[in-house]
Amino acid sequence: MQWNREWKSLALIIGVFVACYYLPVEAISASLWPTSPLWEALYLVRWYAQEHVLLCLMPAFLIAGAVGVFVSQASVMKYLGPKANKLIAYGVASVSGTVLAVCSCTILPLFAGIYRMGAGLGPASAFLYSGPAINILAIVLTASVLGPEMGIARAVGAVTFSLVIGLLMHLFFRREEMEKVAAAAAMPEPEVARPLWQVGIYFASMVGILVFANWGKPQQMEGLWAAIWMDKWLIVGGFALLLGQCLVWWFRVKGSAIMGVAIPVVFVALLMPEQPVVAFVIGLIGLCLILNSRKDNEELEEWFETSWDFAKKILPLLFYGVLIAGALLGRPDHEGLIPSTWIASLVGGNGVMANVMASVLGAFMYFATLTEVPILQGLIGAGMGKGPALALLLAGPALSLPNMLVIRSVMGTKKTVVFVCLVMAMATVSGLIYGSLA
């Protein structure tokens, strides 16, 4: 990588991130206009920087970069491309959220990775929707807080949505998909550098780190979910150990380099057990240094360069999107420029307009993983109907304004508009049906 050209971008991104992470919004707003809803934009940016960038996006960028390097284009075309077996392609894509448990922004690097590698528009769109929507933790929480009927409706609706949206996206843009089929037919069989089971274990270790590092605290501190949450950093450490072993066994990384990262991570984890994120960040930095310092290993260097390319393209778009979403809609229990009383009045009852508004508002609002449930609980208490509640649950977690900006940069304005409209239309119809039956 030509770092003379990239250092400025890296320094700017790090500088903006650090400024957002430690942004003294309370002190600034208290001395100026403490009641202005515009401050909600800065509060949301700080919260996003503290809660999502390090634990969600950084591992996601590394996974996306690894997809671009260690998974051949021909392999992606074989299993997820337009010529792939439809049952396998849509089946895998439509249930991916049960494994990933990520938010609408964290899924973006993974979606961009498989789409640019040649995945069909249909399976890629199904994956884009299902990643944040079919979150088993969120579905369980929905059933616990809002009732089993709502939980079942959300689960069935999310799986159905991902399949139908993927199939419709393929149908609407089938001419372009046929061009991908022709390209796939002309593509030679890839040379296999390592067996599939090794690649599978390697990716499983990284996905495990991403999933369990972001495992949310359950409402009731009992049962399996609570036990996993209490021990989640031990589980993350186990997956990190597995990743280190994969790098030594199959990617020609020296054991001494892995130990050079592992020792300070363990030391900081023991020294600061109440701040596990610090040890996590040290591990991320150490991994990046290993990847970028191996000039004799083109695979590892390309892995880092591809991950960095995703980061520098996606992070600025997310920053602007979160700023706008925070200014307009605020944070949970805090007012933005659009008062929550207006929102509650617009989504009251089970009429057509209420479901349309719930779908539109859900699509543009930003929901971190699991936060949509308490927000919805408050809206239902303010008079929101059950139909609009389901519409918001089906549109909200899978879309957001930051999410839309990045999707547009990956697959263009036309496809993004169609995707967003499909999500909102199906959420509206689902809300109307559920509202009439509830």
PEGINOR-V422899 format. One record per pair of residues at least 24 apart in sequence whose ideal C-beta (glycine too) atoms are under 10 Angstrom apart, sorted by the first residue. I is the first residue (numbers start at 1). J is the second residue. If there is no record, write none. Layout:
I_J / I_J
This chain:
1_292 / 1_301 / 1_302 / 1_304 / 1_305 / 1_308 / 1_309 / 2_305 / 3_292 / 6_305 / 6_308 / 6_309 / 6_312 / 9_308 / 9_311 / 9_312 / 9_316 / 10_308 / 10_311 / 10_312 / 12_312 / 12_316 / 13_308 / 13_311 / 13_312 / 13_315 / 13_316 / 13_319 / 16_45 / 16_49 / 16_315 / 16_316 / 16_319 / 17_49 / 17_53 / 17_54 / 17_315 / 17_319 / 18_49 / 19_45 / 19_46 / 19_49 / 20_45 / 20_46 / 20_47 / 20_48 / 20_49 / 20_50 / 20_53 / 20_319 / 20_322 / 20_323 / 21_45 / 21_46 / 21_48 / 21_49 / 21_50 / 21_53 / 21_54 / 22_46 / 22_49 / 22_50 / 23_47 / 23_49 / 23_50 / 35_335 / 36_327 / 36_337 / 37_326 / 37_327 / 37_328 / 37_329 / 37_330 / 37_334 / 37_335 / 37_336 / 37_337 / 37_338 / 37_339 / 38_323 / 38_326 / 38_327 / 38_328 / 38_330 / 38_336 / 38_337 / 39_326 / 39_327 / 39_330 / 39_334 / 39_336 / 40_323 / 40_325 / 40_326 / 40_327 / 40_328 / 40_329 / 40_330 / 40_331 / 40_334 / 40_335 / 40_336 / 40_337 / 41_322 / 41_323 / 41_324 / 41_325 / 41_326 / 41_327 / 41_328 / 41_329 / 41_330 / 41_331 / 41_336 / 41_337 / 42_323 / 42_326 / 42_327 / 43_326 / 43_330 / 43_331 / 43_334 / 44_322 / 44_323 / 44_324 / 44_325 / 44_326 / 44_327 / 44_329 / 44_330 / 44_331 / 44_332 / 44_334 / 44_336 / 44_366 / 45_318 / 45_319 / 45_320 / 45_322 / 45_323 / 45_325 / 45_326 / 45_327 / 46_322 / 46_326 / 47_322 / 47_326 / 47_331 / 47_332 / 47_368 / 48_103 / 48_105 / 48_318 / 48_319 / 48_321 / 48_322 / 48_323 / 48_325 / 48_326 / 48_366 / 48_368 / 48_402 / 49_319 / 49_322 / 50_277 / 51_103 / 51_214 / 51_277 / 51_368 / 51_369 / 51_371 / 52_102 / 52_103 / 52_105 / 52_106 / 52_214 / 52_318 / 52_322 / 52_366 / 52_368 / 52_369 / 53_105 / 53_106 / 53_311 / 53_315 / 53_318 / 53_319 / 54_213 / 54_277 / 54_278 / 54_280 / 54_281 / 54_284 / 55_106 / 55_209 / 55_210 / 55_213 / 55_214 / 55_236 / 55_276 / 55_277 / 55_280 / 55_281 / 55_284 / 56_102 / 56_103 / 56_105 / 56_106 / 56_107 / 56_109 / 56_210 / 56_213 / 56_214 / 56_368 / 56_369 / 57_102 / 57_103 / 57_105 / 57_106 / 57_108 / 57_109 / 57_210 / 57_310 / 57_311 / 57_314 / 57_315 / 57_318 / 58_106 / 58_109 / 58_210 / 58_213 / 58_280 / 58_281 / 58_284 / 58_285 / 58_287 / 58_288 / 58_307 / 58_311 / 59_102 / 59_106 / 59_109 / 59_206 / 59_207 / 59_209 / 59_210 / 59_211 / 59_213 / 59_214 / 59_236 / 59_280 / 59_284 / 59_287 / 59_307 / 60_100 / 60_102 / 60_103 / 60_105 / 60_106 / 60_107 / 60_108 / 60_109 / 60_110 / 60_111 / 60_112 / 60_113 / 60_206 / 60_207 / 60_210 / 60_307 / 60_310 / 60_311 / 60_314 / 61_106 / 61_108 / 61_109 / 61_110 / 61_112 / 61_113 / 61_284 / 61_306 / 61_307 / 61_308 / 61_309 / 61_310 / 61_311 / 61_312 / 61_314 / 61_315 / 62_109 / 62_206 / 62_209 / 62_210 / 62_243 / 62_284 / 62_287 / 62_288 / 62_291 / 62_303 / 62_304 / 62_306 / 62_307 / 62_308 / 62_310 / 62_311 / 63_100 / 63_106 / 63_109 / 63_110 / 63_113 / 63_203 / 63_206 / 63_207 / 63_209 / 63_210 / 63_307 / 63_310 / 64_107 / 64_108 / 64_109 / 64_110 / 64_111 / 64_112 / 64_113 / 64_114 / 64_116 / 64_117 / 64_306 / 64_307 / 64_309 / 64_310 / 64_311 / 64_314 / 65_109 / 65_113 / 65_291 / 65_302 / 65_303 / 65_304 / 65_305 / 65_306 / 65_307 / 65_308 / 65_309 / 65_310 / 65_311 / 66_113 / 66_199 / 66_202 / 66_203 / 66_206 / 66_291 / 66_299 / 66_303 / 66_306 / 66_307 / 67_109 / 67_110 / 67_112 / 67_113 / 67_114 / 67_116 / 67_117 / 67_119 / 67_203 / 67_206 / 67_303 / 67_306 / 67_307 / 67_310 / 68_109 / 68_112 / 68_113 / 68_114 / 68_116 / 68_117 / 68_302 / 68_303 / 68_305 / 68_306 / 68_307 / 68_309 / 68_310 / 69_113 / 69_298 / 69_299 / 69_300 / 69_301 / 69_302 / 69_303 / 69_304 / 69_305 / 69_306 / 69_307 / 70_193 / 70_194 / 70_198 / 70_199 / 70_202 / 70_203 / 70_250 / 70_251 / 70_299 / 70_302 / 70_303 / 71_113 / 71_114 / 71_117 / 71_190 / 71_199 / 71_203 / 72_117 / 72_118 / 72_187 / 72_189 / 72_190 / 72_191 / 72_192 / 72_193 / 73_116 / 73_117 / 73_118 / 73_119 / 73_183 / 73_184 / 73_187 / 73_190 / 74_117 / 74_118 / 74_184 / 74_187 / 74_188 / 74_189 / 74_190 / 74_191 / 75_117 / 75_118 / 75_189 / 75_190 / 75_192 / 75_196 / 75_199 / 76_113 / 76_114 / 76_115 / 76_116 / 76_117 / 76_118 / 76_119 / 76_120 / 76_123 / 76_124 / 76_184 / 76_190 / 77_117 / 77_118 / 77_119 / 77_120 / 77_180 / 77_181 / 77_183 / 77_184 / 77_185 / 77_187 / 77_190 / 78_118 / 78_184 / 78_187 / 78_189 / 78_190 / 79_114 / 79_119 / 79_123 / 80_114 / 80_115 / 80_117 / 80_118 / 80_119 / 80_120 / 80_122 / 80_123 / 80_124 / 80_126 / 80_127 / 81_114 / 81_117 / 81_118 / 81_119 / 81_120 / 81_123 / 81_124 / 81_177 / 81_180 / 81_181 / 81_183 / 81_184 / 81_187 / 82_118 / 82_119 / 82_120 / 82_121 / 82_122 / 82_123 / 82_124 / 82_170 / 82_173 / 82_174 / 82_176 / 82_177 / 82_178 / 82_179 / 82_180 / 82_181 / 82_182 / 82_183 / 82_184 / 83_118 / 83_120 / 83_177 / 83_178 / 83_180 / 83_181 / 83_182 / 83_183 / 83_184 / 83_185 / 83_187 / 84_119 / 84_120 / 84_122 / 84_123 / 84_181 / 84_184 / 86_120 / 86_122 / 86_123 / 86_166 / 86_167 / 86_170 / 88_123 / 89_119 / 89_120 / 89_122 / 89_123 / 89_124 / 89_126 / 89_127 / 89_166 / 89_170 / 90_120 / 90_122 / 90_123 / 90_126 / 90_127 / 90_130 / 90_162 / 90_163 / 90_166 / 90_167 / 90_170 / 91_123 / 91_126 / 91_163 / 92_123 / 92_126 / 92_127 / 92_130 / 93_119 / 93_120 / 93_122 / 93_123 / 93_124 / 93_125 / 93_126 / 93_127 / 93_128 / 93_129 / 93_130 / 93_131 / 93_162 / 93_163 / 93_166 / 94_123 / 94_126 / 94_127 / 94_129 / 94_130 / 94_133 / 94_134 / 94_158 / 94_159 / 94_160 / 94_161 / 94_162 / 94_163 / 94_164 / 94_165 / 94_166 / 95_126 / 95_127 / 95_130 / 95_134 / 95_136 / 95_158 / 95_159 / 95_162 / 95_163 / 96_123 / 96_126 / 96_127 / 96_128 / 96_129 / 96_130 / 96_131 / 96_134 / 96_162 / 97_127 / 97_129 / 97_130 / 97_131 / 97_132 / 97_133 / 97_134 / 97_135 / 97_136 / 97_138 / 97_139 / 97_158 / 97_159 / 97_162 / 97_397 / 97_398 / 98_130 / 98_131 / 98_134 / 98_135 / 98_136 / 98_137 / 98_139 / 98_155 / 98_158 / 98_159 / 99_130 / 99_131 / 99_134 / 99_135 / 99_136 / 99_204 / 99_207 / 99_208 / 99_210 / 99_211 / 100_127 / 100_130 / 100_131 / 100_132 / 100_134 / 100_135 / 100_207 / 100_210 / 100_211 / 100_214 / 100_369 / 101_131 / 101_132 / 101_134 / 101_135 / 101_136 / 101_137 / 101_138 / 101_207 / 101_210 / 101_211 / 101_212 / 101_214 / 101_215 / 101_216 / 101_369 / 101_370 / 102_131 / 102_132 / 102_135 / 102_207 / 102_210 / 102_211 / 102_214 / 102_369 / 102_397 / 103_131 / 103_132 / 103_135 / 103_138 / 103_214 / 103_366 / 103_367 / 103_368 / 103_369 / 103_370 / 103_371 / 103_372 / 103_397 / 103_398 / 103_400 / 103_403 / 104_128 / 104_129 / 104_131 / 104_132 / 104_133 / 104_363 / 104_365 / 104_366 / 104_367 / 104_368 / 104_369 / 104_396 / 104_397 / 104_398 / 104_399 / 104_400 / 104_401 / 104_402 / 104_403 / 104_404 / 104_406 / 104_407 / 105_132 / 105_314 / 105_315 / 105_317 / 105_318 / 105_321 / 105_322 / 105_366 / 105_368 / 105_400 / 105_402 / 105_403 / 105_406 / 106_131 / 106_132 / 106_210 / 106_214 / 106_368 / 106_369 / 106_403 / 107_131 / 107_132 / 107_133 / 107_398 / 107_403 / 107_406 / 108_132 / 108_310 / 108_314 / 108_317 / 108_318 / 108_402 / 108_403 / 108_405 / 108_406 / 108_407 / 108_409 / 108_410 / 109_307 / 109_310 / 109_311 / 109_313 / 109_314 / 109_315 / 109_406 / 109_410 / 110_207 / 110_210 / 110_310 / 111_403 / 111_406 / 111_407 / 111_410 / 111_411 / 112_309 / 112_310 / 112_313 / 112_314 / 112_406 / 112_407 / 112_409 / 112_410 / 112_411 / 113_306 / 113_307 / 113_310 / 113_410 / 115_407 / 115_410 / 115_411 / 116_306 / 116_310 / 116_410 / 116_411 / 118_180 / 118_183 / 118_184 / 118_187 / 119_180 / 120_166 / 120_169 / 120_170 / 120_173 / 120_176 / 120_177 / 120_180 / 120_181 / 120_184 / 121_166 / 121_169 / 121_170 / 121_171 / 121_172 / 121_173 / 121_174 / 121_176 / 121_177 / 121_180 / 121_411 / 121_415 / 121_419 / 122_163 / 122_165 / 122_166 / 122_167 / 122_168 / 122_169 / 122_170 / 122_171 / 122_172 / 122_173 / 122_174 / 122_177 / 123_162 / 123_166 / 123_167 / 123_169 / 123_170 / 124_166 / 124_169 / 124_170 / 124_410 / 124_411 / 124_415 / 125_162 / 125_165 / 125_166 / 125_167 / 125_168 / 125_169 / 125_170 / 125_173 / 125_407 / 125_411 / 125_415 / 125_418 / 125_419 / 125_422 / 125_423 / 126_159 / 126_161 / 126_162 / 126_163 / 126_164 / 126_165 / 126_166 / 126_167 / 126_169 / 126_170 / 127_162 / 127_166 / 128_162 / 128_165 / 128_166 / 128_169 / 128_398 / 128_399 / 128_403 / 128_407 / 128_410 / 128_411 / 128_419 / 128_423 / 129_158 / 129_161 / 129_162 / 129_163 / 129_164 / 129_165 / 129_166 / 129_169 / 129_394 / 129_397 / 129_398 / 129_399 / 129_419 / 129_422 / 129_423 / 129_426 / 130_158 / 130_159 / 130_161 / 130_162 / 130_163 / 130_165 / 130_166 / 130_398 / 131_162 / 131_397 / 131_398 / 132_158 / 132_367 / 132_368 / 132_369 / 132_372 / 132_396 / 132_397 / 132_398 / 132_399 / 132_400 / 132_403 / 133_157 / 133_158 / 133_159 / 133_161 / 133_162 / 133_165 / 133_393 / 133_394 / 133_395 / 133_396 / 133_397 / 133_398 / 133_399 / 133_423 / 134_158 / 134_159 / 134_161 / 134_162 / 134_397 / 134_398 / 135_216 / 135_369 / 135_370 / 135_372 / 135_397 / 135_398 / 136_225 / 137_211 / 137_214 / 137_215 / 137_216 / 137_218 / 137_225 / 137_228 / 137_229 / 137_369 / 137_370 / 138_216 / 138_367 / 138_369 / 138_370 / 138_371 / 138_372 / 138_373 / 138_393 / 138_397 / 139_373 / 139_393 / 140_218 / 140_225 / 140_370 / 141_216 / 141_218 / 141_219 / 141_225 / 141_369 / 141_370 / 141_372 / 141_373 / 141_374 / 142_370 / 142_372 / 142_373 / 142_376 / 142_377 / 142_389 / 142_390 / 142_393 / 143_373 / 144_218 / 144_219 / 144_220 / 144_225 / 144_373 / 145_219 / 145_373 / 145_374 / 145_376 / 145_377 / 145_380 / 146_373 / 146_376 / 146_377 / 146_380 / 146_386 / 146_389 / 146_390 / 146_393 / 147_386 / 147_438 / 149_386 / 149_390 / 149_434 / 149_437 / 149_438 / 150_373 / 150_376 / 150_380 / 150_386 / 150_389 / 150_390 / 150_393 / 150_434 / 150_438 / 151_373 / 151_393 / 153_386 / 153_387 / 153_389 / 153_390 / 153_393 / 153_394 / 153_430 / 153_431 / 153_433 / 153_434 / 153_437 / 153_438 / 154_372 / 154_373 / 154_389 / 154_390 / 154_393 / 154_394 / 154_397 / 154_430 / 154_434 / 156_430 / 157_390 / 157_391 / 157_393 / 157_394 / 157_426 / 157_427 / 157_429 / 157_430 / 157_431 / 157_433 / 157_434 / 158_393 / 158_394 / 158_397 / 158_398 / 158_430 / 160_394 / 160_426 / 160_430 / 161_394 / 161_395 / 161_398 / 161_422 / 161_423 / 161_426 / 161_427 / 161_430 / 162_398 / 164_422 / 164_426 / 165_398 / 165_418 / 165_419 / 165_422 / 165_423 / 165_425 / 165_426 / 166_419 / 166_422 / 168_418 / 168_419 / 168_422 / 168_425 / 168_426 / 169_411 / 169_415 / 169_418 / 169_419 / 169_422 / 172_414 / 172_415 / 172_418 / 172_419 / 172_422 / 173_411 / 173_412 / 173_414 / 173_415 / 173_418 / 176_415 / 193_250 / 193_251 / 193_299 / 194_249 / 194_250 / 194_251 / 195_250 / 198_246 / 198_249 / 198_250 / 198_251 / 199_246 / 199_250 / 201_242 / 201_243 / 201_245 / 201_246 / 201_249 / 201_250 / 202_242 / 202_243 / 202_245 / 202_246 / 202_247 / 202_249 / 202_250 / 202_251 / 203_243 / 203_246 / 204_239 / 204_242 / 204_243 / 204_246 / 205_238 / 205_239 / 205_240 / 205_241 / 205_242 / 205_243 / 205_244 / 205_245 / 205_246 / 205_247 / 206_239 / 206_240 / 206_242 / 206_243 / 206_246 / 206_287 / 207_239 / 208_235 / 208_236 / 208_238 / 208_239 / 208_240 / 208_242 / 208_243 / 209_235 / 209_236 / 209_237 / 209_238 / 209_239 / 209_240 / 209_242 / 209_243 / 209_280 / 209_283 / 209_284 / 210_236 / 210_239 / 211_235 / 211_236 / 211_239 / 212_236 / 212_237 / 212_238 / 212_239 / 213_239 / 213_240 / 213_276 / 213_277 / 213_280 / 214_368 / 214_369 / 214_370 / 215_369 / 216_368 / 216_369 / 216_370 / 216_371 / 217_370 / 218_370 / 219_370 / 219_373 / 219_374 / 232_276 / 233_269 / 233_273 / 233_276 / 233_277 / 233_279 / 233_280 / 234_269 / 236_276 / 236_279 / 236_280 / 236_283 / 237_262 / 237_265 / 237_266 / 237_269 / 237_276 / 237_279 / 237_280 / 237_283 / 240_265 / 240_279 / 240_280 / 240_283 / 240_287 / 243_283 / 243_287 / 244_283 / 244_286 / 244_287 / 244_290 / 247_287 / 247_290 / 247_291 / 247_300 / 251_290 / 251_291 / 251_294 / 251_297 / 251_299 / 251_300 / 251_303 / 252_294 / 252_296 / 252_297 / 252_299 / 252_300 / 253_287 / 253_290 / 253_291 / 253_294 / 253_297 / 253_300 / 254_290 / 254_294 / 257_286 / 257_287 / 257_289 / 257_290 / 257_293 / 257_294 / 258_286 / 258_287 / 258_290 / 260_286 / 260_289 / 260_290 / 261_285 / 261_286 / 261_287 / 261_288 / 261_289 / 261_290 / 262_286 / 313_406 / 313_409 / 313_410 / 314_402 / 314_405 / 314_406 / 314_409 / 314_410 / 315_406 / 316_405 / 316_406 / 317_402 / 317_403 / 317_404 / 317_405 / 317_406 / 317_407 / 317_408 / 317_409 / 318_366 / 318_400 / 318_401 / 318_402 / 318_403 / 318_405 / 318_406 / 319_402 / 319_405 / 320_401 / 320_402 / 320_405 / 321_364 / 321_366 / 321_400 / 321_401 / 321_402 / 321_403 / 321_404 / 321_405 / 321_406 / 322_366 / 322_400 / 322_401 / 322_402 / 323_401 / 323_402 / 324_364 / 324_366 / 324_401 / 324_402 / 324_405 / 325_364 / 325_365 / 325_366 / 325_400 / 325_401 / 325_402 / 325_403 / 326_366 / 326_401 / 328_364 / 328_365 / 328_401 / 329_361 / 329_364 / 329_365 / 329_366 / 329_401 / 330_365 / 331_366 / 331_371 / 331_375 / 332_367 / 332_368 / 332_371 / 332_372 / 332_374 / 332_375 / 332_378 / 333_374 / 333_375 / 333_378 / 336_365 / 338_365 / 340_375 / 340_378 / 340_379 / 340_382 / 341_382 / 343_379 / 343_382 / 343_384 / 343_392 / 344_378 / 344_379 / 344_380 / 344_381 / 344_382 / 344_383 / 344_384 / 345_382 / 345_383 / 345_384 / 346_384 / 346_388 / 347_379 / 347_380 / 347_382 / 347_383 / 347_384 / 347_385 / 347_387 / 347_388 / 347_389 / 347_391 / 347_392 / 347_431 / 348_379 / 348_382 / 348_383 / 348_384 / 348_385 / 348_388 / 349_383 / 349_384 / 349_385 / 349_386 / 349_387 / 349_388 / 349_435 / 350_384 / 350_385 / 350_386 / 350_387 / 350_388 / 350_389 / 350_390 / 350_391 / 350_431 / 350_432 / 350_434 / 350_435 / 350_436 / 350_437 / 350_438 / 351_385 / 351_387 / 351_388 / 351_431 / 351_432 / 351_435 / 352_387 / 352_428 / 352_431 / 352_432 / 352_435 / 353_388 / 353_428 / 354_383 / 354_384 / 354_385 / 354_387 / 354_388 / 354_389 / 354_391 / 354_428 / 354_431 / 354_432 / 354_435 / 355_385 / 355_387 / 355_388 / 355_389 / 355_390 / 355_391 / 355_392 / 355_424 / 355_427 / 355_428 / 355_429 / 355_430 / 355_431 / 355_432 / 355_433 / 355_434 / 355_435 / 356_388 / 356_391 / 356_424 / 356_425 / 356_427 / 356_428 / 356_431 / 356_432 / 357_388 / 357_391 / 357_392 / 357_428 / 358_384 / 358_385 / 358_387 / 358_388 / 358_389 / 358_390 / 358_391 / 358_392 / 358_393 / 358_394 / 358_395 / 358_396 / 358_424 / 358_427 / 358_428 / 358_431 / 359_388 / 359_391 / 359_392 / 359_394 / 359_395 / 359_396 / 359_399 / 359_423 / 359_424 / 359_425 / 359_426 / 359_427 / 359_428 / 359_429 / 359_430 / 359_431 / 360_391 / 360_392 / 360_395 / 360_420 / 360_424 / 360_427 / 360_428 / 361_388 / 361_391 / 361_392 / 361_395 / 361_396 / 361_424 / 362_388 / 362_389 / 362_391 / 362_392 / 362_393 / 362_394 / 362_395 / 362_396 / 362_397 / 362_398 / 362_399 / 362_400 / 362_423 / 362_424 / 362_427 / 362_431 / 363_391 / 363_392 / 363_394 / 363_395 / 363_396 / 363_398 / 363_399 / 363_400 / 363_401 / 363_403 / 363_404 / 363_420 / 363_421 / 363_423 / 363_424 / 363_427 / 364_395 / 364_396 / 364_399 / 364_400 / 364_401 / 364_402 / 364_403 / 364_404 / 364_420 / 364_424 / 365_392 / 365_395 / 365_396 / 365_397 / 365_399 / 365_400 / 365_401 / 366_396 / 366_397 / 366_399 / 366_400 / 366_401 / 366_402 / 366_403 / 367_392 / 367_393 / 367_395 / 367_396 / 367_397 / 367_398 / 367_399 / 367_400 / 368_397 / 368_400 / 369_397 / 370_397 / 371_396 / 371_397 / 372_396 / 372_397 / 373_397 / 385_431 / 385_434 / 385_435 / 385_438 / 386_431 / 386_434 / 386_435 / 386_436 / 386_437 / 386_438 / 387_428 / 387_430 / 387_431 / 387_432 / 387_433 / 387_434 / 387_435 / 387_436 / 387_437 / 387_438 / 388_427 / 388_428 / 388_431 / 388_432 / 388_434 / 388_435 / 389_431 / 389_434 / 389_435 / 389_438 / 390_427 / 390_430 / 390_431 / 390_432 / 390_433 / 390_434 / 390_435 / 390_438 / 391_424 / 391_426 / 391_427 / 391_428 / 391_429 / 391_430 / 391_431 / 391_432 / 391_434 / 391_435 / 392_427 / 392_431 / 393_427 / 393_430 / 393_431 / 393_434 / 394_423 / 394_424 / 394_426 / 394_427 / 394_428 / 394_429 / 394_430 / 394_431 / 394_434 / 395_420 / 395_423 / 395_424 / 395_425 / 395_426 / 395_427 / 395_428 / 395_430 / 395_431 / 396_423 / 396_427 / 398_423 / 398_427 / 399_423 / 399_424 / 399_427
